[in-house]
Amino acid sequence: MDMRLSPLTSQTLGNVAAFKRPAAGAAGGAGAAFADNLKAALHQVSKAQNEASRLQTEVQLGNPKVSLEETMIAMQKAQIGFQSALHVRNRMVQAYTDVMNMSV
């Protein structure tokens, strides 16, 4: 299994550029880009969890083509992704609460 980190690509840099402030005419551009990136990240977390679940089932069924090590790595990746998503959600809820408690 390949455990190398992937380098920054033009696609990755394009995703980072989506977080820049929108031009004067693009009123909701940054919010929409953030929402799209958040949806994509949550989709990736869900995909990792589904893959880990599939590998667990295969190991339990005794499939010789699926190793226990591969399954454990997939489970850890899914767990780390879920924890990251949970931290992002908690930060967003805290930011929303802070903004709502501001006096106008």
C-alpha positions in Angstrom: 0.0 0.0 0.0 1.3 3.4 -0.9 1.7 5.6 2.2 3.4 8.6 0.6 2.0 12.1 0.9 0.9 13.6 -2.4 2.6 16.8 -3.5 0.7 20.0 -4.1 -0.8 20.0 -7.6 -2.4 22.7 -9.7 -5.8 21.2 -8.7 -4.9 21.5 -5.0 -3.7 25.1 -5.5 -6.9 25.8 -7.4 -9.0 24.7 -4.4 -6.9 26.9 -2.1 -7.5 29.8 -4.5 -11.2 29.3 -4.2 -11.0 30.6 -0.6 -9.8 34.0 -1.7 -12.1 36.9 -1.5 -14.5 37.2 -4.4 -14.5 40.1 -6.8 -16.9 43.0 -6.3 -19.5 41.4 -8.7 -19.3 37.9 -7.2 -21.3 38.4 -4.0 -21.6 34.8 -2.8 -18.6 33.3 -4.5 -16.4 32.5 -1.5 -19.3 31.1 0.5 -20.3 28.8 -2.3 -16.7 27.7 -2.8 -16.3 27.0 0.9 -19.6 25.0 0.9 -18.5 23.0 -2.1 -15.1 22.2 -0.6 -16.7 21.3 2.7 -19.1 18.9 0.9 -16.2 17.4 -1.0 -14.3 16.9 2.2 -17.3 15.2 3.9 -17.8 13.0 0.9 -14.1 11.9 1.2 -14.6 11.1 4.9 -17.7 9.1 4.1 -15.9 7.2 1.3 -13.0 6.4 3.7 -15.4 5.1 6.3 -17.3 3.0 3.7 -14.0 1.5 2.4 -12.8 0.7 6.0 -16.2 -1.0 6.7 -15.9 -3.0 3.4 -12.4 -4.1 4.3 -13.5 -5.1 7.8 -16.2 -7.3 6.3 -13.8 -8.9 3.9 -11.4 -9.7 6.7 -14.2 -11.2 8.8 -15.3 -13.4 5.9 -11.7 -14.7 5.5 -10.8 -13.2 2.1 -7.1 -14.0 1.6 -6.7 -11.0 -0.8 -7.4 -8.5 2.0 -4.7 -8.1 4.7 -5.4 -7.2 8.3 -2.7 -4.5 8.0 -4.5 -2.8 5.1 -7.7 -3.0 7.0 -6.3 -1.4 10.1 -4.7 1.4 8.1 -8.0 2.1 6.3 -9.7 2.2 9.7 -7.2 4.7 11.1 -7.6 6.9 8.0 -11.3 6.9 8.4 -11.0 7.6 12.1 -8.6 10.5 11.6 -10.9 11.9 8.8 -13.9 11.7 11.0 -12.1 13.4 13.9 -10.9 16.2 11.6 -14.4 16.8 10.3 -15.8 16.8 13.9 -13.2 19.4 14.9 -14.1 21.6 11.9 -17.8 21.3 12.8 -17.1 22.3 16.4 -15.0 25.3 15.3 -17.8 26.4 12.9 -20.4 26.1 15.6 -18.2 28.1 18.0 -17.7 30.8 15.4 -21.4 31.0 14.7 -22.1 31.3 18.4 -19.5 34.0 18.8 -21.0 36.0 15.9 -24.5 35.6 17.2 -23.5 36.8 20.7 -21.8 40.0 19.3 -23.6 43.2 20.2 -24.8 45.2 17.3 
